[in-house]
Amino acid sequence: MSARAARLSRAEQQALTRQRLLVAAAEVIAEDGLEGAAIDDIAARAGYSRGAFYSNFTDKVDLLIALSEDRLAAFAGTTLPELLTGDREEQLTAVARWLAGVEPPLEVLLLVELARQRLRTPERAEELAGALERVLAAVEELLGTHDPREVALPPAERGAQARAVLAAVLGADLLRHLGVGADARTVELLLGGIEGAGAGATPPTPPTDRASAPAPPADPSPHGDRR
């Protein structure tokens, strides 16, 4: 293959630059948080100039949304299938341990930042709300895909579970900020409430065909026969 054939197209080069910036941003944000992550540091970590950053993202909020969606896709494709193996109890324990690590997972940090930036930047609230809605939709889909009980929950119930999962994740992070500590058992109890609610749900009863339904039993009361 010639050097000319191996050369990346402009679109391919831009996609590579963007991906390298996302990888660098994930590292810098994990170290310094979104507020402390300087654009120059992100660009330098990726091996580019500040101009390369602004060729791909308008600002750090735009970067946050792109990084959240990138990491969510990676999480759904690799990390989550590893966590959600075995029965429901084993899944619960694995997810609780993952959430209760010494350092919060980057996915959790990004979710917290999405919620925080929605409050801090009202001019971007609609855009950030859309990103959070996509996270909720993805969680809802993942809950259905990886439910070993294979119970067909109504959409409203599955949506409520997705919101409860996000509440548990944010609650675990809040405990860290309070200095209380989110140990695996605490997180397991938070998630266990979601599991308990789901376990009580039953699939809807299919409608009965009146033509094929058996006749009701005779009335055993003394007044049943009026002859």
ChimeraX attribute file (.defattr): number of C-alpha atoms within 10 A of each C-alpha:
attribute: neighborCount
match mode: 1-to-1
recipient: residues
	/A:1	5
	/A:2	6
	/A:3	7
	/A:4	7
	/A:5	8
	/A:6	8
	/A:7	10
	/A:8	12
	/A:9	10
	/A:10	9
	/A:11	9
	/A:12	11
	/A:13	12
	/A:14	15
	/A:15	13
	/A:16	13
	/A:17	19
	/A:18	20
	/A:19	16
	/A:20	18
	/A:21	25
	/A:22	23
	/A:23	16
	/A:24	19
	/A:25	26
	/A:26	22
	/A:27	16
	/A:28	19
	/A:29	19
	/A:30	18
	/A:31	12
	/A:32	11
	/A:33	17
	/A:34	20
	/A:35	9
	/A:36	11
	/A:37	18
	/A:38	16
	/A:39	19
	/A:40	14
	/A:41	17
	/A:42	24
	/A:43	22
	/A:44	15
	/A:45	17
	/A:46	20
	/A:47	14
	/A:48	16
	/A:49	15
	/A:50	14
	/A:51	12
	/A:52	16
	/A:53	23
	/A:54	14
	/A:55	11
	/A:56	16
	/A:57	17
	/A:58	10
	/A:59	11
	/A:60	17
	/A:61	19
	/A:62	15
	/A:63	20
	/A:64	24
	/A:65	20
	/A:66	16
	/A:67	20
	/A:68	25
	/A:69	17
	/A:70	14
	/A:71	17
	/A:72	20
	/A:73	14
	/A:74	12
	/A:75	14
	/A:76	14
	/A:77	11
	/A:78	10
	/A:79	13
	/A:80	17
	/A:81	13
	/A:82	14
	/A:83	17
	/A:84	21
	/A:85	16
	/A:86	12
	/A:87	11
	/A:88	15
	/A:89	13
	/A:90	13
	/A:91	19
	/A:92	20
	/A:93	19
	/A:94	20
	/A:95	18
	/A:96	25
	/A:97	17
	/A:98	16
	/A:99	22
	/A:100	23
	/A:101	12
	/A:102	12
	/A:103	11
	/A:104	17
	/A:105	14
	/A:106	17
	/A:107	18
	/A:108	17
	/A:109	19
	/A:110	23
	/A:111	20
	/A:112	16
	/A:113	20
	/A:114	21
	/A:115	16
	/A:116	12
	/A:117	17
	/A:118	18
	/A:119	13
	/A:120	11
	/A:121	12
	/A:122	11
	/A:123	10
	/A:124	14
	/A:125	16
	/A:126	12
	/A:127	15
	/A:128	24
	/A:129	15
	/A:130	12
	/A:131	20
	/A:132	19
	/A:133	12
	/A:134	14
	/A:135	20
	/A:136	19
	/A:137	16
	/A:138	15
	/A:139	21
	/A:140	20
	/A:141	14
	/A:142	16
	/A:143	17
	/A:144	17
	/A:145	10
	/A:146	15
	/A:147	15
	/A:148	14
	/A:149	10
	/A:150	10
	/A:151	13
	/A:152	14
	/A:153	15
	/A:154	12
	/A:155	11
	/A:156	9
	/A:157	15
	/A:158	19
	/A:159	18
	/A:160	15
	/A:161	22
	/A:162	23
	/A:163	18
	/A:164	16
	/A:165	21
	/A:166	18
	/A:167	14
	/A:168	21
	/A:169	22
	/A:170	17
	/A:171	15
	/A:172	24
	/A:173	20
	/A:174	15
	/A:175	14
	/A:176	17
	/A:177	11
	/A:178	9
	/A:179	8
	/A:180	10
	/A:181	15
	/A:182	24
	/A:183	17
	/A:184	19
	/A:185	14
	/A:186	15
	/A:187	22
	/A:188	23
	/A:189	15
	/A:190	19
	/A:191	22
	/A:192	18
	/A:193	15
	/A:194	18
	/A:195	17
	/A:196	10
	/A:197	12
	/A:198	16
	/A:199	11
	/A:200	7
	/A:201	13
	/A:202	11
	/A:203	10
	/A:204	9
	/A:205	6
	/A:206	6
	/A:207	6
	/A:208	8
	/A:209	8
	/A:210	8
	/A:211	7
	/A:212	7
	/A:213	8
	/A:214	8
	/A:215	8
	/A:216	6
	/A:217	6
	/A:218	8
	/A:219	9
	/A:220	8
	/A:221	7
	/A:222	7
	/A:223	8
	/A:224	9
	/A:225	9
	/A:226	5
	/A:227	4
